[in-house]
Amino acid sequence: IAKASLYKHFASKEALAAAAMVRVLERGAALLDDLAARSDLSALDRLRAVASWALEQQLKGEMPTLPSQNSTLRAELLGSKAYVDLLMSSSDQLGEWIVQAQASGDIDPTLPPEVVLYTVFARACDPVPGFLKAGGRFSDAQIVELVLRSCFDGLRARS
């Protein structure tokens, strides 16, 4: 569509980006609901699935700029009730899974839960997948698995 038509629907680039972020969060919330309904998954499996989804969205070019990278966008998002509500409910669900994974020994219980939460959220803006994709050595599935392994299993060699 023409740029002028776009601005009839959105007052600014930030408003458009905020709408895109709300849409991503809606899809993410649907994923969280699906994962919560699955009794066959551990809390760690659920967290890995969320991080995997975020990486896949990023590799497909469907993850918009995150608010931490743009103060004007951050202000627009904080003014959006839909965004704040979705972010809070998603954070609460992920927080429950983090506490469960720590209680079961799957995640280091000495890490504050908010550090784990932000680590999972950071996968949505992780620059590593883009660099690996540009290098052409790995498929998208391999990239997702490599980043998940480094995130959830760490960098230390295993015996």
Contacts in CASP RR format, 6 or more apart in sequence:
PFRMAT RR
TARGET T0000
AUTHOR 0000-0000-0000
METHOD contacts of the structure
MODEL  1
IAKASLYKHFASKEALAAAAMVRVLERGAALLDDLAARSDLSALDRLRAV
ASWALEQQLKGEMPTLPSQNSTLRAELLGSKAYVDLLMSSSDQLGEWIVQ
AQASGDIDPTLPPEVVLYTVFARACDPVPGFLKAGGRFSDAQIVELVLRS
CFDGLRARS
6 16 0 8 1.000
10 16 0 8 1.000
10 19 0 8 1.000
12 76 0 8 1.000
14 70 0 8 1.000
14 72 0 8 1.000
14 73 0 8 1.000
14 75 0 8 1.000
14 76 0 8 1.000
15 76 0 8 1.000
17 64 0 8 1.000
17 65 0 8 1.000
17 70 0 8 1.000
17 73 0 8 1.000
17 76 0 8 1.000
18 73 0 8 1.000
18 76 0 8 1.000
18 77 0 8 1.000
18 80 0 8 1.000
18 83 0 8 1.000
20 64 0 8 1.000
21 64 0 8 1.000
21 66 0 8 1.000
21 67 0 8 1.000
21 73 0 8 1.000
21 77 0 8 1.000
21 83 0 8 1.000
22 80 0 8 1.000
22 82 0 8 1.000
22 83 0 8 1.000
22 86 0 8 1.000
24 57 0 8 1.000
24 62 0 8 1.000
24 63 0 8 1.000
24 64 0 8 1.000
25 83 0 8 1.000
25 86 0 8 1.000
25 87 0 8 1.000
25 90 0 8 1.000
26 86 0 8 1.000
27 57 0 8 1.000
28 50 0 8 1.000
28 53 0 8 1.000
28 90 0 8 1.000
29 86 0 8 1.000
29 89 0 8 1.000
29 90 0 8 1.000
31 49 0 8 1.000
31 50 0 8 1.000
31 53 0 8 1.000
32 50 0 8 1.000
32 90 0 8 1.000
32 93 0 8 1.000
32 94 0 8 1.000
35 41 0 8 1.000
35 46 0 8 1.000
35 49 0 8 1.000
35 50 0 8 1.000
36 46 0 8 1.000
36 93 0 8 1.000
38 46 0 8 1.000
41 49 0 8 1.000
42 100 0 8 1.000
42 101 0 8 1.000
42 104 0 8 1.000
42 106 0 8 1.000
43 96 0 8 1.000
43 97 0 8 1.000
43 98 0 8 1.000
43 100 0 8 1.000
43 101 0 8 1.000
43 104 0 8 1.000
43 106 0 8 1.000
44 97 0 8 1.000
44 101 0 8 1.000
44 104 0 8 1.000
44 106 0 8 1.000
44 107 0 8 1.000
44 152 0 8 1.000
46 97 0 8 1.000
47 94 0 8 1.000
47 97 0 8 1.000
47 98 0 8 1.000
47 101 0 8 1.000
47 107 0 8 1.000
47 116 0 8 1.000
47 120 0 8 1.000
47 152 0 8 1.000
48 148 0 8 1.000
48 152 0 8 1.000
50 94 0 8 1.000
50 120 0 8 1.000
51 120 0 8 1.000
51 123 0 8 1.000
51 147 0 8 1.000
51 148 0 8 1.000
51 151 0 8 1.000
51 152 0 8 1.000
52 144 0 8 1.000
52 148 0 8 1.000
54 63 0 8 1.000
54 120 0 8 1.000
54 121 0 8 1.000
54 123 0 8 1.000
54 124 0 8 1.000
55 123 0 8 1.000
55 124 0 8 1.000
55 126 0 8 1.000
55 129 0 8 1.000
55 143 0 8 1.000
55 144 0 8 1.000
55 147 0 8 1.000
55 148 0 8 1.000
56 140 0 8 1.000
56 144 0 8 1.000
57 63 0 8 1.000
57 124 0 8 1.000
58 123 0 8 1.000
58 124 0 8 1.000
58 125 0 8 1.000
58 126 0 8 1.000
58 129 0 8 1.000
58 130 0 8 1.000
59 129 0 8 1.000
59 130 0 8 1.000
59 133 0 8 1.000
59 140 0 8 1.000
59 143 0 8 1.000
59 144 0 8 1.000
60 140 0 8 1.000
63 124 0 8 1.000
63 125 0 8 1.000
65 73 0 8 1.000
66 124 0 8 1.000
66 125 0 8 1.000
67 73 0 8 1.000
67 74 0 8 1.000
67 77 0 8 1.000
68 74 0 8 1.000
68 125 0 8 1.000
69 125 0 8 1.000
77 83 0 8 1.000
77 84 0 8 1.000
78 84 0 8 1.000
91 117 0 8 1.000
94 117 0 8 1.000
94 120 0 8 1.000
95 113 0 8 1.000
95 117 0 8 1.000
98 107 0 8 1.000
98 113 0 8 1.000
98 116 0 8 1.000
98 117 0 8 1.000
98 120 0 8 1.000
99 113 0 8 1.000
101 107 0 8 1.000
102 108 0 8 1.000
102 109 0 8 1.000
102 111 0 8 1.000
102 113 0 8 1.000
102 116 0 8 1.000
103 109 0 8 1.000
107 116 0 8 1.000
119 151 0 8 1.000
120 151 0 8 1.000
123 147 0 8 1.000
123 151 0 8 1.000
126 147 0 8 1.000
128 143 0 8 1.000
128 147 0 8 1.000
128 150 0 8 1.000
129 143 0 8 1.000
129 144 0 8 1.000
129 147 0 8 1.000
130 143 0 8 1.000
132 138 0 8 1.000
132 143 0 8 1.000
132 146 0 8 1.000
132 147 0 8 1.000
133 140 0 8 1.000
133 143 0 8 1.000
138 146 0 8 1.000
END
